[in-house]
Amino acid sequence: MNKKTERISSPISTGGGGNEFERHTDAYWLSLLAVRSIPPILIDCAIEEVHLQTERLGWDTDDTVIVGRTAKGGVRQLACQVKRSFRVSVNDSECCKTIIDFWGDFNFGSRFNPDTDRMAVITLLGTNRLLRDFGSLLQLARSSRDADDFVRRLSTPGMINAHAIRDCDSICQILTVTEKRAVTRLEVWSFLNVLHILSLDLASKTRATESQVNSMLAFAANGTNKLADAEASWKDLLVEVGDGMQNAKSYRREDLPRSVQERIGAIDSRQEQIIEKLREHSQPILANIQTTIDGTLHLDRDEVTQAAINGCSLSRFVVITGPAGSGKSAIAKDVFIRLTQDCTGFCLDASELARPHIDETLVAAHIPVNHAELAGIFVSQRRKLVLIESVERLLEASDRAAFTHLLRMIEDDPTWHLVLTCRDYSLATVQNSLLARTSVS
């Protein structure tokens, strides 16, 4: 018997023990499969398959593998470890096992392609320590041009906090033990590039994720009583995964309970259409932001840009301010481009929000969706980013209710993040006139 065969757990022992968080997480994935949604992290594809208890398929990562297909037919995978809690430490056995399993799959070429596939630790209400510090480390890896740049950034004072640096070194230590040789910061860069943290509050008192999933299912429901169909489908999927976890099942949409297939339709084509329209609208705004002087000289703003990215990890509301010509828009553009590598985002000029309602803003931008549909379609995204250029222009508008509606939409869904640019002399007025009533933090 080989080592791989020896370490495979029984599906019943790993899946049938009543882990409510893992059961709800698997139902979450099946809900996204039911509507053929865009999954979190893999933002350019629709879910096509969900595999439970995946050691039987040869993976070291033993919880869930999500398979998505892009519009051009490409295949992407998301390998997930589900942990009710998670902390990065060489003294934590669960952390060590998780990292070692991910590392094994990462280095097994026929199983995992680092160019297209990703890995995720899924936690129940991840702590600020995990999301802020470890999350910042992972974002720093993705923001770095290469391994040398990553190591340089780690060594640059103020680029990232000490906790995040210790997390990097802890992972190096864990892998050094399993590899029986020194594994360096330089070597783990490409590994950290594909690793993500996904925090869900399923099977908890808050149940915000469950509410969002029900909104998505209701949006896709075929009948007239959409909310009832959504709630019934969620319950059916919770029952289904109880059997699915015990028997290590794999699912395509046609394998879901017949009741769910009859109640709930697919929204993948609608999602693709709206994402393309959002992208088309954002491109001219981004193109108008100059990032060079005289078209050739590019100023290195890495530290300021990284500080703004770190700010997005700490708060859902970031204002980038400075005098005219200081480069605040260039920084915001860089932040937007880096963060939307693995999340949905779009740009608006402040003048577009000088309207009576956010829906009118969307219509004028030729985006074929209202704000409620927009929220429903992108429920699965762990982060949605909106960049608003020159927010001080709204101070001159007689009607800026659309901006207020946008803030309310962001308040209602903690996965929305807002980045604003504002000239420094207008900041106090913007805060008092436009932002004072928002509870977004």
C-alpha positions in Angstrom: 0.0 0.0 0.0 1.5 3.4 -1.0 1.7 6.4 1.2 -1.1 8.2 -0.7 -3.5 5.3 -0.2 -2.7 5.0 3.5 -3.6 8.6 4.2 -7.0 8.7 2.5 -9.8 9.0 5.0 -13.1 7.2 4.7 -15.7 9.6 3.2 -18.1 8.6 6.0 -15.6 9.6 8.7 -14.7 12.9 7.0 -18.1 13.9 5.7 -20.7 12.2 7.9 -19.7 13.5 11.3 -22.1 16.4 11.3 -19.8 19.2 10.5 -22.5 21.9 10.1 -20.2 24.5 8.7 -18.8 22.2 6.0 -22.3 20.9 5.2 -23.5 24.5 4.7 -20.4 25.3 2.7 -21.1 22.4 0.4 -24.7 23.5 0.0 -23.4 27.0 -0.9 -21.3 25.5 -3.7 -24.3 23.5 -5.0 -26.4 26.6 -4.9 -23.9 28.3 -7.2 -23.9 25.2 -9.4 -27.7 25.3 -9.6 -27.6 28.8 -11.2 -24.3 28.2 -12.9 -22.9 31.3 -11.1 -19.5 32.8 -11.3 -17.7 31.5 -8.3 -15.6 33.6 -5.9 -11.9 33.9 -6.9 -12.4 32.3 -10.3 -14.2 35.4 -11.8 -14.0 34.6 -15.5 -15.9 31.3 -15.5 -19.2 29.7 -14.5 -19.3 26.7 -12.1 -19.7 23.4 -14.0 -18.7 20.7 -11.4 -18.5 20.4 -7.6 -16.5 17.5 -6.1 -16.8 16.6 -2.4 -14.3 14.7 -0.3 -11.7 14.9 -3.0 -8.9 12.6 -1.8 -10.6 9.8 -3.7 -9.8 11.8 -6.9 -6.1 11.9 -6.0 -6.0 15.4 -4.4 -4.2 16.0 -1.2 -6.7 18.8 -0.6 -9.5 16.7 0.9 -12.6 18.8 1.1 -14.0 20.3 -2.1 -12.8 21.0 -5.6 -14.8 23.4 -7.8 -14.5 23.2 -11.6 -15.4 26.2 -13.8 -15.5 26.7 -17.5 -14.7 30.0 -19.2 -16.6 31.5 -22.1 -13.8 30.3 -24.4 -14.0 26.8 -23.1 -11.0 26.8 -20.7 -11.2 24.9 -17.4 -10.3 26.4 -14.0 -10.2 24.7 -10.6 -10.6 25.9 -7.1 -9.3 23.5 -4.4 -10.8 24.2 -1.0 -10.1 23.3 2.6 -13.0 24.1 4.9 -11.9 25.1 8.4 -14.3 26.4 11.1 -11.3 28.4 12.4 -7.8 28.9 11.0 -4.6 30.5 12.2 -1.2 30.5 10.6 1.2 28.9 13.0 3.9 26.2 12.9 2.5 25.0 16.2 -1.0 24.5 14.8 -1.5 21.0 13.5 -4.5 21.9 11.3 -2.6 24.8 9.8 0.4 22.6 9.0 -1.8 19.8 7.4 -3.6 22.4 5.3 -0.5 24.1 4.0 1.2 20.8 3.3 -1.8 19.4 1.5 -2.0 22.6 -0.6 1.7 22.4 -1.3 1.5 18.8 -2.5 -1.3 19.7 -5.0 0.5 22.9 -6.1 3.6 20.9 -7.0 1.7 18.0 -8.7 1.6 19.3 -12.3 -1.1 17.0 -13.7 -3.5 17.9 -10.9 -3.0 21.6 -10.5 -2.1 24.4 -13.0 -0.8 27.5 -11.2 -1.6 29.6 -14.3 -5.3 28.9 -14.1 -6.2 27.1 -10.9 -6.5 28.5 -7.3 -6.6 27.3 -3.7 -8.7 28.6 -0.8 -9.0 28.2 2.9 -12.7 28.7 3.7 -13.3 29.8 7.3 -16.3 30.6 9.4 -16.2 34.4 10.0 -12.4 34.7 9.7 -10.7 36.8 12.4 -9.4 40.3 11.7 -5.9 38.8 12.4 -6.4 36.2 9.6 -8.2 38.4 7.0 -6.1 41.5 7.6 -2.6 40.2 8.1 -2.5 36.9 6.3 -4.9 38.3 3.6 -2.5 41.2 3.2 0.4 38.8 2.7 -1.5 37.0 0.0 -2.4 40.2 -1.7 1.2 41.4 -1.5 2.3 38.3 -3.3 -0.3 38.9 -6.1 0.8 42.5 -6.3 4.4 41.7 -6.8 5.9 41.5 -10.2 8.0 38.4 -9.4 9.6 36.6 -6.6 12.5 39.0 -6.2 10.0 41.9 -6.0 8.0 40.0 -3.4 11.1 39.5 -1.2 12.0 43.2 -1.6 8.6 44.3 -0.6 8.6 42.1 2.5 11.9 43.7 3.5 10.7 47.3 2.9 9.7 49.0 6.1 6.0 50.0 6.2 5.1 47.9 3.1 3.3 45.3 5.2 3.0 44.7 9.0 5.1 42.4 11.1 2.3 39.8 11.6 2.0 39.3 7.9 5.8 38.8 7.6 5.7 36.3 10.4 2.9 34.4 8.6 5.2 34.2 5.5 8.0 32.9 7.6 5.7 30.4 9.4 4.7 28.9 6.0 8.4 28.7 5.0 9.1 26.8 8.3 6.2 24.4 7.7 7.3 23.6 4.2 11.0 23.3 5.3 10.0 20.5 7.7 8.0 18.6 5.0 10.5 19.1 2.3 13.5 18.4 4.6 15.4 21.3 3.1 15.2 25.1 3.5 12.2 26.6 1.8 12.7 30.4 1.4 10.5 33.4 0.9 11.6 33.5 -2.7 10.3 30.0 -3.3 6.9 30.4 -1.6 6.0 33.5 -3.7 4.4 31.5 -6.5 2.6 29.3 -4.0 1.2 32.3 -2.1 0.1 33.8 -5.4 -2.6 31.1 -5.9 -3.7 30.9 -2.2 -6.8 32.7 -1.0 -8.9 33.2 2.2 -12.7 33.0 1.8 -14.7 33.9 4.9 -18.3 32.8 5.1 -20.8 33.1 8.0 -22.8 29.9 7.1 -24.3 27.9 10.0 -23.9 30.9 12.3 -26.2 33.4 14.1 -25.7 36.1 11.5 -26.4 34.0 8.4 -25.7 36.8 6.0 -24.2 34.5 3.4 -27.3 32.2 3.6 -29.5 35.3 3.1 -27.4 36.3 0.1 -27.6 32.8 -1.4 -31.3 32.8 -1.0 -31.4 36.2 -2.8 -29.5 34.7 -5.7 -31.7 31.6 -5.9 -34.8 33.9 -5.8 -33.4 35.9 -8.6 -33.0 32.7 -10.7 -36.3 31.1 -9.6 -38.7 30.2 -12.4 -42.0 30.4 -10.5 -44.0 33.3 -9.2 -43.3 32.7 -5.5 -39.6 33.2 -6.0 -38.6 33.6 -2.3 -40.4 30.4 -1.3 -38.8 28.5 -4.2 -35.4 29.8 -3.1 -35.8 28.8 0.6 -37.2 25.3 -0.4 -34.2 24.8 -2.8 -31.7 25.7 -0.1 -33.2 23.2 2.3 -33.2 20.5 -0.4 -29.5 21.2 -1.1 -28.7 20.9 2.6 -30.3 17.5 2.7 -28.5 16.5 -0.5 -25.0 17.3 0.7 -25.5 15.2 3.8 -25.6 12.2 1.5 -23.0 13.8 -0.8 -20.4 14.2 1.9 -20.8 10.7 3.2 -20.5 9.2 -0.3 -17.9 11.6 -1.7 -20.2 12.6 -4.6 -19.4 14.7 -7.6 -22.0 16.9 -9.1 -22.9 18.6 -12.4 -26.1 20.6 -12.6 -28.1 17.6 -13.9 -27.0 15.6 -10.7 -28.8 18.1 -8.4 -32.2 17.2 -6.9 -34.9 17.3 -9.6 -36.9 19.7 -7.4 -34.0 22.3 -7.5 -33.5 21.9 -11.2 -37.2 22.6 -11.8 -37.4 25.6 -9.5 -34.1 27.3 -10.3 -32.8 28.4 -13.7 -29.2 29.3 -14.8 -27.9 32.9 -14.9 -24.5 32.4 -16.4 -25.3 34.1 -19.7 -26.8 37.0 -17.9 -23.8 37.4 -15.7 -21.4 37.3 -18.6 -23.4 40.0 -20.4 -23.4 42.4 -17.4 -19.8 41.8 -16.6 -18.9 42.7 -20.2 -21.0 45.9 -20.0 -19.4 46.9 -16.7 -15.9 46.3 -18.2 -16.8 48.3 -21.3 -18.0 51.2 -19.1 -14.9 51.1 -16.9 -12.3 51.0 -19.6 -12.6 54.6 -20.8 -12.5 55.9 -17.2 -9.4 53.9 -16.5 -7.8 54.9 -19.8 -8.2 58.6 -19.0 -6.1 58.2 -15.8 -2.5 58.9 -16.7 0.1 56.8 -14.9 3.1 58.3 -16.7 4.6 61.7 -17.2 5.0 62.7 -20.8 3.9 59.2 -21.7 7.3 57.7 -20.7 8.2 58.4 -17.0 6.5 56.1 -14.5 6.8 57.2 -10.9 7.3 54.3 -8.4 4.3 54.6 -6.0 4.5 51.0 -4.7 4.5 51.9 -1.0 1.5 54.2 -1.2 -0.3 51.8 -3.5 0.3 48.9 -1.1 -0.9 51.1 1.8 -4.2 51.7 -0.1 -4.5 48.0 -0.9 -3.9 47.2 2.8 -6.6 49.8 3.6 -9.1 47.9 1.5 -8.4 44.8 3.7 -9.1 46.9 6.9 -12.1 48.9 5.6 -14.8 48.7 3.0 -14.4 52.4 2.4 -11.1 54.0 1.2 -10.6 57.6 0.2 -7.4 58.4 -1.8 -6.8 62.2 -1.5 -4.2 64.7 -2.5 -3.7 68.0 -4.4 -4.3 68.2 -8.1 -1.5 66.4 -10.0 -0.3 64.4 -7.0 -1.0 61.0 -8.6 -4.0 60.0 -6.5 -6.0 58.8 -9.5 -3.0 56.8 -10.8 -2.8 55.1 -7.3 -6.5 54.4 -7.4 -6.2 52.9 -10.9 -3.3 50.7 -9.8 -5.3 49.6 -6.7 -8.3 48.8 -8.8 -6.3 46.8 -11.4 -4.5 44.7 -8.8 -7.6 44.0 -6.6 -9.8 43.0 -9.6 -7.5 40.2 -10.6 -9.7 38.0 -8.5 -12.9 40.0 -7.8 -15.6 41.9 -9.7 -15.2 45.6 -10.1 -16.3 48.6 -12.1 -15.6 52.3 -12.3 -17.9 55.4 -12.3 -17.2 59.0 -12.8 -18.7 61.1 -9.9 -20.8 63.1 -12.4 -22.7 59.9 -13.3 -24.1 59.7 -9.8 -25.7 63.2 -10.1 -29.0 61.6 -10.8 -32.2 60.8 -8.8 -31.6 57.1 -8.5 -28.7 54.6 -9.0 -30.9 52.7 -11.5 -30.8 55.8 -13.7 -27.0 55.8 -13.5 -26.9 52.2 -14.6 -29.3 52.8 -17.5 -27.3 55.8 -18.7 -24.1 53.7 -18.5 -25.9 51.1 -20.8 -25.6 48.4 -18.1 -28.8 46.3 -18.5 -29.6 45.7 -14.8 -31.1 47.5 -11.9 -29.4 47.8 -8.5 -31.4 44.8 -7.0 -30.5 42.6 -9.9 -26.9 43.7 -9.7 -26.8 42.6 -6.0 -28.5 39.3 -6.8 -26.3 38.4 -9.7 -23.0 39.0 -7.9 -24.0 37.4 -4.5 -21.3 34.8 -5.0 -18.4 37.3 -5.2 -16.5 37.7 -1.9 -15.6 41.2 -2.9 -17.1 43.7 -5.3 -15.1 46.9 -5.9 -16.4 50.2 -7.1 -14.0 53.0 -8.0 -15.5 56.5 -8.1 -13.3 59.2 -9.7 -13.3 62.8 -8.4 -16.1 62.4 -5.9 -15.8 66.2 -5.1 -17.6 66.9 -8.3 -20.8 65.8 -6.7 -20.7 68.8 -4.4 -21.8 70.9 -7.4 -24.7 68.7 -8.3 -28.3 69.7 -7.4 -29.3 66.0 -7.2 -27.0 63.3 -5.9 -29.5 60.8 -4.7 -27.9 58.1 -6.9 -24.8 58.3 -4.8 -26.8 58.0 -1.6 -28.5 54.9 -3.1 -25.1 53.4 -3.9 -24.0 53.9 -0.3 -27.1 52.2 0.9 -26.5 49.2 -1.4 -23.0 48.9 -0.1 -24.2 49.2 3.5 -26.6 46.3 2.9 -23.9 43.9 1.6 -20.5 43.7 3.4 -18.8 42.3 0.3 -19.0 45.6 -1.5 -15.9 47.9 -1.3 -15.7 51.5 -2.3 -12.6 53.4 -3.4 -12.9 57.2 -3.9 -10.5 59.8 -5.2 -10.9 63.3 -3.9 -8.8 66.5 -4.0 -7.5 67.3 -0.6 -9.1 70.8 -0.2 -12.6 69.2 -0.7 -12.1 66.3 1.6 -13.7 67.8 4.7 -16.7 69.0 2.8 -17.1 65.6 1.1 -17.0 63.9 4.4 -19.6 66.2 6.0 -21.9 66.5 2.9 -21.7 63.1 1.3 -20.3 60.6 3.7 -21.4 61.6 7.2 -24.5 59.5 7.2 -23.0 56.3 5.9 -22.3 53.4 8.3 -19.8 51.8 5.9 -16.4 51.3 7.6 
